[in-house]
Amino acid sequence: MNKEQQLIDVWMKEQGWSYWKPHEILARLMEETGEFARLVNHEYGPKKKKEGESVQDFEDEIGDILYTLACFANSHGISLDAALERSIQKVAGRDKGRF
């Protein structure tokens, strides 16, 4: 468990909270991913923000996604660092010389 995951876990325990059920975390992840997609569309796509619409930034939206993933990982004893390292190794091996 990385430092950030530990901070989340300690904070949750201090609050006396338990992690949401897996399907609840998934729903939250989809919601946060949708907010990220909306921001990408506003910045790079044809759909621009409406006047008066709240300001968003990529760092906040990515942070929300990572927080949600950390909650899922914590509730399942998964290290985000280890998961990312495995993914990097998989892509590096699979796509070596591909592009």
C-alpha positions as a LaTeX table, in Angstrom:
\begin{tabular}{lrrr}
\hline
Residue & $x$ (\AA) & $y$ (\AA) & $z$ (\AA) \\
\hline
Met1 & 0.00 & 0.00 & 0.00 \\
Asn2 & 1.53 & 3.32 & $-1.00$ \\
Lys3 & 1.68 & 6.43 & 1.19 \\
Glu4 & $-1.50$ & 7.94 & $-0.27$ \\
Gln5 & $-3.44$ & 4.71 & 0.13 \\
Gln6 & $-2.31$ & 4.54 & 3.75 \\
Leu7 & $-3.45$ & 8.13 & 4.36 \\
Ile8 & $-6.89$ & 7.29 & 2.99 \\
Asp9 & $-7.09$ & 4.10 & 5.04 \\
Val10 & $-6.06$ & 5.82 & 8.29 \\
Trp11 & $-8.47$ & 8.70 & 7.65 \\
Met12 & $-11.36$ & 6.31 & 6.94 \\
Lys13 & $-10.65$ & 4.43 & 10.17 \\
Glu14 & $-10.37$ & 7.66 & 12.18 \\
Gln15 & $-13.79$ & 8.68 & 10.87 \\
Gly16 & $-15.21$ & 5.27 & 11.77 \\
Trp17 & $-16.20$ & 4.72 & 8.15 \\
Ser18 & $-16.03$ & 1.54 & 6.14 \\
Tyr19 & $-15.38$ & 1.39 & 2.42 \\
Trp20 & $-18.39$ & 1.28 & 0.15 \\
Lys21 & $-19.48$ & $-1.98$ & $-1.41$ \\
Pro22 & $-17.69$ & $-2.84$ & $-4.69$ \\
His23 & $-20.66$ & $-1.96$ & $-6.90$ \\
Glu24 & $-21.01$ & 1.40 & $-5.10$ \\
Ile25 & $-17.35$ & 2.17 & $-5.69$ \\
Leu26 & $-17.75$ & 1.19 & $-9.34$ \\
Ala27 & $-20.73$ & 3.54 & $-9.68$ \\
Arg28 & $-18.67$ & 6.34 & $-8.15$ \\
Leu29 & $-15.77$ & 5.55 & $-10.49$ \\
Met30 & $-18.07$ & 5.77 & $-13.51$ \\
Glu31 & $-19.43$ & 9.10 & $-12.24$ \\
Glu32 & $-15.93$ & 10.52 & $-11.78$ \\
Thr33 & $-14.81$ & 9.16 & $-15.16$ \\
Gly34 & $-17.81$ & 10.86 & $-16.73$ \\
Glu35 & $-16.77$ & 14.17 & $-15.20$ \\
Phe36 & $-13.28$ & 13.69 & $-16.62$ \\
Ala37 & $-14.74$ & 12.85 & $-20.04$ \\
Arg38 & $-16.93$ & 15.94 & $-19.93$ \\
Leu39 & $-13.89$ & 18.11 & $-19.17$ \\
Val40 & $-11.89$ & 16.55 & $-22.04$ \\
Asn41 & $-14.83$ & 17.24 & $-24.34$ \\
His42 & $-15.02$ & 20.85 & $-23.15$ \\
Glu43 & $-11.31$ & 21.42 & $-23.61$ \\
Tyr44 & $-10.66$ & 19.47 & $-26.81$ \\
Gly45 & $-14.01$ & 18.54 & $-28.31$ \\
Pro46 & $-16.89$ & 20.39 & $-29.90$ \\
Lys47 & $-18.98$ & 20.70 & $-26.73$ \\
Lys48 & $-17.94$ & 23.86 & $-24.93$ \\
Lys49 & $-18.92$ & 24.81 & $-21.38$ \\
Lys50 & $-22.19$ & 26.59 & $-20.76$ \\
Glu51 & $-22.02$ & 30.07 & $-19.34$ \\
Gly52 & $-21.90$ & 29.88 & $-15.55$ \\
Glu53 & $-20.89$ & 26.21 & $-15.51$ \\
Ser54 & $-18.48$ & 25.38 & $-12.68$ \\
Val55 & $-14.76$ & 25.45 & $-13.35$ \\
Gln56 & $-13.06$ & 22.07 & $-13.44$ \\
Asp57 & $-9.47$ & 21.08 & $-13.98$ \\
Phe58 & $-7.77$ & 17.88 & $-15.02$ \\
Glu59 & $-5.79$ & 17.47 & $-11.81$ \\
Asp60 & $-8.96$ & 17.53 & $-9.68$ \\
Glu61 & $-10.79$ & 15.09 & $-11.93$ \\
Ile62 & $-7.85$ & 12.69 & $-12.13$ \\
Gly63 & $-7.47$ & 12.96 & $-8.36$ \\
Asp64 & $-11.12$ & 11.98 & $-7.87$ \\
Ile65 & $-10.61$ & 8.93 & $-10.09$ \\
Leu66 & $-7.44$ & 7.92 & $-8.25$ \\
Tyr67 & $-9.10$ & 8.40 & $-4.85$ \\
Thr68 & $-11.97$ & 6.15 & $-5.89$ \\
Leu69 & $-9.58$ & 3.51 & $-7.23$ \\
Ala70 & $-7.56$ & 3.73 & $-4.00$ \\
Cys71 & $-10.71$ & 3.07 & $-1.97$ \\
Phe72 & $-11.44$ & $-0.03$ & $-4.06$ \\
Ala73 & $-7.83$ & $-1.18$ & $-3.83$ \\
Asn74 & $-7.72$ & $-0.64$ & $-0.06$ \\
Ser75 & $-10.91$ & $-2.58$ & 0.46 \\
His76 & $-9.39$ & $-5.50$ & $-1.48$ \\
Gly77 & $-5.82$ & $-5.39$ & $-0.16$ \\
Ile78 & $-4.38$ & $-4.28$ & $-3.51$ \\
Ser79 & $-1.34$ & $-2.00$ & $-3.82$ \\
Leu80 & $-1.87$ & 0.63 & $-6.50$ \\
Asp81 & 1.91 & 0.81 & $-6.97$ \\
Ala82 & 2.11 & $-2.94$ & $-7.61$ \\
Ala83 & $-0.93$ & $-2.86$ & $-9.91$ \\
Leu84 & 0.54 & $-0.01$ & $-11.97$ \\
Glu85 & 3.95 & $-1.69$ & $-12.15$ \\
Arg86 & 2.34 & $-4.91$ & $-13.43$ \\
Ser87 & 0.42 & $-2.93$ & $-16.04$ \\
Ile88 & 3.54 & $-1.07$ & $-17.18$ \\
Gln89 & 5.46 & $-4.34$ & $-17.52$ \\
Lys90 & 2.59 & $-5.90$ & $-19.46$ \\
Val91 & 2.38 & $-2.99$ & $-21.90$ \\
Ala92 & 6.17 & $-2.73$ & $-22.25$ \\
Gly93 & 6.41 & $-6.40$ & $-23.18$ \\
Arg94 & 3.36 & $-6.49$ & $-25.41$ \\
Asp95 & 4.06 & $-3.26$ & $-27.28$ \\
Lys96 & 7.86 & $-3.42$ & $-27.51$ \\
Gly97 & 8.77 & $-2.23$ & $-31.01$ \\
Arg98 & 5.09 & $-1.86$ & $-31.94$ \\
Phe99 & 5.01 & 1.90 & $-32.49$ \\
\hline
\end{tabular}
